[in-house]
Amino acid sequence: MPPPAFKLKLTDAQIETVRKWIADGAPHEETKNGSLQAATVQFDKAVKPILATRCTGCHGAGKPMAGLDLRTLASVLDGSKNGPVVVEGAADKSPLLRRTLSGSMPPKGAGMPLNGTETETLRQWIDTSRFGSGATHTALREQFSEAEAPEITAKDRSFWAFQKPVKQAQPVPKNKAQVRNPIDAFVLARLEPKGLSLSPAASER
């Protein structure tokens, strides 16, 4: 589709646009408005009280820190001077949730950190909300704080879990009769220097 008789073919960019539209739930103006209304209701009912208690002391009236006002849905979606704080449908990519989980918001001495129930409420709201046209705010900010993304050191990279697996030559233990598979050989190679061996039951399997 389109059929060959039409001699038309969608470009890769056009196909990607269709794919994204479907992935977003095939929204149209009516569904967008309804989704935004639902997001507003959920914000006012569940999220706003949390932000009012924990966050608006610094991100409220007057001159909110980093230009981020968390008093209303519209101001939350406006983000901070550094960019959006909510990535529609993606809580784990949203700086608002990332900073609360990392402990960098609220900062020490500015208020009690969010508890597990509160952060989960934020997560569910962001993951399930659609804010409609005119308030997409889906650009992912690549600038993270040191607490969110500490510098990776050479020592960090040397951790065994990050090393590329390397095939090892199968060892040849003294008691070859107990070796029934490669795993036995590796186990025996570690046991024999300690004067140990596989149990008779293991050797008979």
C-alpha positions in Angstrom: 0.0 0.0 0.0 -0.3 2.2 -2.0 -1.0 -0.5 -4.7 1.6 -0.8 -7.5 -0.9 0.5 -10.0 -0.8 4.0 -8.3 3.0 4.1 -8.9 3.4 5.8 -5.5 5.7 5.0 -2.6 5.9 6.5 0.8 9.3 7.9 1.8 11.1 6.6 4.9 10.2 9.9 6.6 6.5 9.5 5.8 6.5 5.9 7.0 8.2 7.1 10.2 5.5 9.7 10.7 2.8 7.1 10.3 4.6 4.7 12.7 4.9 7.4 15.3 1.3 8.4 14.9 0.2 4.8 15.5 2.6 4.4 18.5 1.1 7.5 20.0 -2.4 6.0 19.8 -3.5 7.5 16.5 -4.5 10.8 18.2 -6.8 13.4 16.6 -8.1 16.7 17.9 -10.9 15.2 19.9 -8.7 12.6 21.6 -6.0 15.1 22.3 -8.4 17.4 24.0 -9.9 14.6 26.0 -6.4 13.3 27.0 -5.3 16.7 28.1 -8.5 17.1 30.2 -7.8 13.7 31.8 -4.2 14.6 32.5 -5.4 17.9 34.1 -7.9 16.1 36.3 -5.3 13.5 37.4 -2.7 16.3 38.0 -5.1 18.3 40.2 -6.3 15.3 42.2 -3.1 13.3 42.7 0.1 15.2 41.7 -0.6 18.9 42.6 -0.9 18.1 46.4 2.4 16.4 46.3 4.2 19.2 44.5 2.5 21.8 46.8 3.7 20.0 49.9 7.2 19.1 48.7 8.3 21.4 46.0 6.5 24.7 45.6 8.5 26.3 48.5 11.3 26.7 45.9 9.3 26.3 42.7 6.3 28.5 43.4 5.4 32.1 43.4 7.8 34.9 42.9 11.1 33.8 41.3 11.0 30.0 41.3 14.4 28.3 41.2 15.6 27.5 37.7 12.5 29.2 36.4 10.5 26.1 37.2 7.0 26.8 38.6 5.3 23.6 39.8 2.0 25.1 40.9 -0.1 24.3 37.8 -0.1 21.8 35.0 0.6 24.5 32.5 3.6 25.8 34.4 4.9 22.2 34.9 4.7 21.6 31.1 6.4 24.9 30.5 9.5 23.4 32.2 12.5 25.3 33.6 15.0 27.6 32.0 17.0 24.4 31.1 14.1 22.8 29.2 11.2 20.4 29.7 10.9 18.6 33.0 8.2 16.1 31.9 8.6 13.8 28.9 5.2 12.8 27.8 4.6 9.1 28.5 8.1 8.5 29.6 8.6 9.0 33.4 12.1 7.5 33.4 13.3 10.1 30.9 11.6 13.0 32.8 13.9 15.2 34.8 11.1 15.9 37.3 11.0 12.2 38.4 14.8 11.6 37.9 15.7 14.4 40.2 13.3 13.3 42.9 14.6 9.7 42.7 18.2 10.9 42.8 17.5 12.9 45.9 18.6 16.2 44.3 15.1 17.5 44.5 14.0 18.7 47.0 17.6 19.7 47.9 18.9 19.0 51.4 17.5 21.4 53.9 14.7 22.6 51.5 12.1 20.0 52.5 11.4 16.4 53.0 12.2 14.1 50.1 9.3 12.4 48.3 8.4 9.0 49.6 7.9 5.8 47.5 4.1 6.3 47.2 4.6 9.9 46.0 7.3 9.1 43.4 5.1 6.2 42.1 2.2 8.6 41.7 4.4 11.0 39.7 5.6 8.0 37.6 2.1 6.8 36.8 0.9 10.2 36.0 3.7 10.9 33.5 3.6 7.4 32.0 -0.1 7.5 31.3 -0.8 11.1 30.5 -1.1 12.7 27.1 -1.0 16.5 27.0 -2.4 17.1 23.5 -1.2 19.4 20.7 0.3 22.7 21.8 1.8 21.1 24.9 3.9 18.2 23.7 7.0 19.0 25.7 8.7 15.8 24.6 12.2 17.0 24.0 14.6 15.0 26.2 17.1 17.2 28.0 20.5 15.8 27.7 22.0 17.9 30.5 21.9 16.0 33.9 23.3 17.0 37.3 26.3 15.3 38.7 24.1 13.4 41.1 22.0 12.0 38.2 25.0 11.1 36.0 28.3 11.0 37.9 31.4 10.8 35.9 32.4 7.3 34.9 36.0 6.5 36.1 38.5 4.0 34.8 37.9 2.0 38.0 34.2 1.9 37.2 34.9 0.5 33.7 37.2 -2.2 35.1 34.3 -3.8 37.0 33.9 -7.4 35.9 30.3 -7.0 34.7 31.5 -4.5 32.1 34.2 -6.7 30.7 33.8 -8.4 27.4 33.5 -12.2 27.8 36.6 -14.0 26.7 36.5 -17.7 25.9 38.8 -19.6 28.2 40.7 -22.8 27.3 39.3 -25.8 29.1 41.6 -26.9 31.9 42.9 -30.4 32.3 42.4 -31.6 35.9 44.4 -34.5 37.3 41.3 -36.7 37.9 40.2 -36.9 34.3 37.8 -39.7 35.1 35.5 -37.3 36.9 35.2 -35.0 33.9 31.9 -35.7 32.1 31.5 -32.2 30.6 33.5 -28.9 30.3 31.9 -27.5 33.5 33.3 -30.4 35.5 36.7 -29.6 34.2 36.5 -26.0 35.3 35.1 -26.9 38.7 37.7 -29.6 39.3 40.5 -27.2 38.3 39.5 -25.0 41.2 38.9 -27.8 43.7 42.0 -29.9 43.2 44.5 -27.3 44.4 42.6 -27.3 47.7 42.7 -31.1 48.0 39.0 -31.4 47.0 37.2 -33.2 44.2 33.7 -33.8 43.0 31.5 -35.9 45.1 31.0 -39.6 44.1 27.3 -38.9 43.4 28.2 -36.1 41.0 30.7 -38.3 39.2 28.2 -41.0 38.7 25.5 -38.8 37.1 
